Amino acid sequence: MKYAQLPREITRMLPFYLAMEEYVAINMNEDVFFTWQVEPTVIFGRNQLIETEVDIEYCKKHNISFFRRKSGGGCVYADTGNVMLSFVVTSTAPVTDSIAKYATLTAGMLQHLGVPAEVSGRNDITVNGKKISGFAAHKLHNRTIVHSTMLYDFNAIHMENAIHPSNEKLSSKGVGSVRSHVSSLSECGINISLEEFKKALRAYMCAGETCFLSVADEDGINKKSQPYYDKEWLLGKNPRSEFVGYKRYEGIGEFQPHIHISGSKIAHFTLAGDFFCQAESVNIIEELLQGLPYDQQSISKALDKINITDLIPGLTKQKFIQLLF
């Protein structure tokens, strides 16, 4: 794996780094790794509803940016005390397998530094039962982008107030607040500085191999980043609802179906949550249910046309129907 080195080492807005992942995936054949940092920013998943995950007023008041990414998973807070990790690799494996692979690799790196890190649940690394890193992924053709947070240190007040995960998510982890669920490497007693830690990450993942990006590449990344600022992408789906369901399946994620019913039929259906899936999976499911009679028999028959577990790993037809009724 090679380290993707930019021509200028400056701190940029989050969309630049998300676009850099895509640019590298499209324009380079090598498996690459790079780290990055941002000023205070909330990052929420592709299928999440911004109003249920982000305290927008708090963010605006405290100059915290917020952006939607293209991968699934949950909402996270990042600042310059965090190190963000990006892996861009050629792979045909499901995104859940890629997450497990690189979470295990990263936990191994921490263990190499003497940190008793463990892979926990579907996408976390924990130390002494507290989360220090979370992973998400998405695919771009035959390339897989895996990215993660790594909490070296962080602003606990901003983290506590800028994001608000559901009570069910916190309860599933046996904790009562965001702050009590997470820790940092500095709290775990790591004995190297943040800059030394970044160098150690690079050395462990890439063994000195580097690919250098040009100023022209940087310009291309900037152009590719612009859709992340688009208001329609940022706000995402704003469903009209007569039925709003909620269920959390351990190891799979949270699901929030929003159904607008007109004349006993589904006039509009939106599926939100922090689950992992391929980019177009949710659209396939939403389009399948559009216009169907709102009853279990009709929906069950329609679901026979697809393999829902292939679209959303771990979710079965029976579990999906439970969400809707």
N, C-alpha and C positions, 0 to 999 in steps of 0.2 A: 504494500500500500504506500502511495506517495503523498507527501504533504503539499496541499495547494497553497502556494505562496503568492499573495497579492503584491503589486509593485509599491503600494503605500500602506503603511501600518497606521491607520487612523480608525477611530470609532465611528461607525456609520449607523443609520437607522436600520431596524430589523428587516424591512423588505429587501434591502440589498443582499443580506446573507441568505435569505430564502431563495432569492433569485440566483445567487451564486451557486447554490446547490443544483438548481435546474440547469444553469448554463454549463457547469462542469459535466453534468449528466449527459447533456446533448452533444457537447463539443469535445469531450475527452473520452478515450477508451479505457484509461487506467482506472483502477480502484483508488480513490483518493480519500484523504481525511484532512480536516482543518478545524481550528477552534476560532471562536469569535466572542465578542462581548458587546453589550448594548447599554445605553443609559436606561433608566427605569422604564420598563415596558411590560405590558400584559399580552400574552400570546394565547389565543384560544383555538380550539380544534375546528376542522372543516365543517363538522356537522352540528356544532354547538350553537345555541341561541345566545347572542351577545347580552341580551337584557337579563338572562338568568345566570350568567357566569361572571359578568364584569360590573363593578360599581363605576359606571361611566362618570358620574359627577365627582366622585372622589379622585378618579384618575385625572380629570380635567383640572381640578383644583390644585393638584400636586404635580402637574406637568408630567404625568405618566402616560406614555403612548400606549395604544392598544391596536393589535393587528390580528387578522385571521390567517392561519396557515393552511396549507393544502393537505396536511396529514390529519388523521383522526386523533383520538385521545382527548385529554382534558386540558383545562386552563392552567397556565403557569405564570408566575411573576419572575422577571429577570432584571438584574441590574449589573453594574460593573463588578460586583462581588461574585457574580456567577460566571462560570466558563461554559459556553455553549459548544457542543461537539457535533460535527457533521461528518457522516460517512456516506460516500456515493460509490456504489458498487454495481457490477453486472451480476444480476441474479434473477432466476425465475421462481424462487421460493416465495411462498406467501409472506406478506409483510409481518405477520406475527412471528414467523420463524426467523426473519431477519432481525427483528427487535430482540428476540431471545439470544441470538448469536452475538450481537454487538453489546448487549447489556452484560453478557457473560464475559466478553473480552474486556470491557471497561472495569467490571468488578475485579477481574484478574490483575489489571494494572494497579488498582487501589490496594489490593492485597500485597502486591509487589512493594508498595510503599509502606506496608505495615498497617494499613487500615483494614479492620475486620469487616469488609463489605460483603454483602450477599445479594443475589438476585431475588426479588420478592414479587409475588403476584404476576401479572401479565406484562408489566413494563417498568418496574421500579428497581432501584438499587437502594438498599437500606444498610444502616450501621446501627447496631444495638436497637433494632426495631423501628428506627426513624428514617424517613426517606431523605436521601441526599441527591438523588438523580432520578429523572423520569424520561422515558423514551417514547418516540412516535416515529411513524414511517409512512411513505407512500411510494408508488411506482410511477415511473416515466418510461414507457416502452419496456425495454428489457433491462432497465437500470432501476435500482432501488435506492431511495434516499432515506437514511436513518438519521434522526437528530435527537439530541438530548440536552437537558440542563445538567449542570454539575454545581451544586451549592458549596462553593468554597466559603463564602460569607454572604450575607444579604441584609437588606433593611426589613426587619421583622414587622414593623408597624405598617409599612406599605404592603407587604405580602398579606397581612391579616385583613386589611381593609380594601384592597384593590380587587381581590377576587373572592367569590363566595360559592364554594362547592356545596352541593346538596348535603343535608344532614345525613341522608342515607349513605352517601359515600364516606363521610367521616365515621359514621357508626360502624361501617363494615371494617374499618381499620382500628376500631376500639379507641377512638380519640374524640375529643370534644371541640377541637378548633384546628384551623390550618396550622397555627404555630406549634401546637402540641404534636402534630403529625410529622413535622420536618426537623431536620438538623442540618449542620454544615460541617465541612471538613475542619474548619477552624475550631468548632466546638468539640470535634472528635479528637483534637490534640495533634493534628498533623504538624510536623516540625519543619516544613518548608514553606516559603513564601508563595504567593499566588503566581508570580512570574516563574518561579522555579517549578511550580506544579505544571504550568502550561508547557514548559520545556520538557518535563518528564513525560507528559502525555504524548507530545510529538515524537519523542525518542522511542517510546514503547510501541506506538502504533505504526511508525514509519521507518524506524531503524536508519534514519539519516537520509532517506530518499526524498527528493523534492521535485515538484513540477512548478515552474514559474509562470504566472499569468502576466500578460502584458497590459499596457495602458489601454490598448484597443479592447482587450478582454474586459477590463474594468468598465469601459464605456458600454459594452454590450450587456454587462450585468445590470448597469444602471437603467438601461432601456427595458430590460426584462422585469425589473422591479416595479414598474409603474402600475400594473394592474392591482397590486396589493394595496394601493392607496385609493382605489376606486370605491366609492361609497356603497355601491350595490354589492360588491364582493365583501366589504367590511361588515355591513349589516346582515347580509345573508338572507335567509328565509324569514319572513315575518308572517307566520300563518294565522289565518282566521280560524277560530276553533269553536266547535260545539262540544267536542270531547277532547280532553287532554289527559293522556295516561302517563304513568311513570312506573318504571320497574328497573331495578338493578340486578343483573345476573353476575354473581361473583366470577371473576376471571374473564368476563366478556365485556362488561361495561354497563353504563346507564343508557336507558332508552326513553324517549319522550315522544310518543305519537300524538300528532295534532290532526284532528279530523273535523272538517266542515261538512255537514250533512245537509243535503237539499233534496226533498221529496223521497226520502228513504235511501238515497244513493250518496256515495262519497263524491262530493263536488270538488274537494281539495284535500290532499293528504300530504303531510310533512312528517318526516322522521328525523328527530334531532337526538343528540347524545354524544357521549365521549367514546363510543365504540370505535374499533379499527375496521377499515374496509378498503377495498380498491376504490379508486377515484369515482367511478360512475355507478357503483353498486347501489347507493341510495336512490339515485335517479331511476334506475331500473325498477326498484321496488315501488317507488312513488307512482311511476307511470302505470305500473301493473294494476294498482288499486284504484286509480282514478276512474270514476264513473261506475264502479261496481256497486251492487246493492250492499248496504251495510248490514250484513249478516254473516255468521260464521261459515255456513255452507258455501256461499258464493266466494268468499275470500279463500277458504281452504282449497276449493277447486282451482282458483286462479294460481295459487301458490304451487300447485303441482307442475306448472309450466317452467318453474325455475328451481334451482337448488339453492335455497337461501343460505345454507351453511357455507357454500362456495363464495357467496357475496359478502357475508358478514361472519367471519370465523367464530365458531362456537354457538351461534344462534340456530336453533332448530325451528321447523315449521310450527310445532306445538307451542314453543316459547313465544314465537312471534304473535300467534293468534291470541295468546294470553295478554299480550300488551294492548290489544285493540278492544278487548271486551272485559 
